[in-house]
Amino acid sequence: MKTFSAIATLVLAGLFAPAALADASKVTSCFGTEPFWGLTIAGKSVAFRTADGLTRTSDTSGARAALGTLTSYVALYQGKVKEEPGRFLNVIVKAEQCSDGMSDEGFPYSVLVLSGTELYSGCCRAGN
């Protein structure tokens, strides 16, 4: 019984540790490689840019939590694209370790960006 209790404690610690280390709603910039792209979050405004000059901006209601969790774990930013009103921009930031696949640097957040049928995956950081 002690073994089960110890394992349960480790599992629960792993589930709740990301909130102590990071807060997904505090992310301000994200990026991806192959293809290269960048995303900035400033309050309720999100701007997505690709290396070839494509820009999509959106006003959102701010960070929303995934059902059953807090924005410190998973934050959703969602809104219509200003440049293409029929298209939505969905950004999901998750507090978890992320690697950009090109450097040895680790980042405290991962991100998925969905605009229309295009899905991008990358890493994020809080602050500038």
Helices and strands as residue ranges (DSSP letters): H 2-21, G 24-26, E 27-32, E 37-42, E 45-50, E 55-59, E 64-65, E 74-80, E 88-99, E 106-115, E 118-126
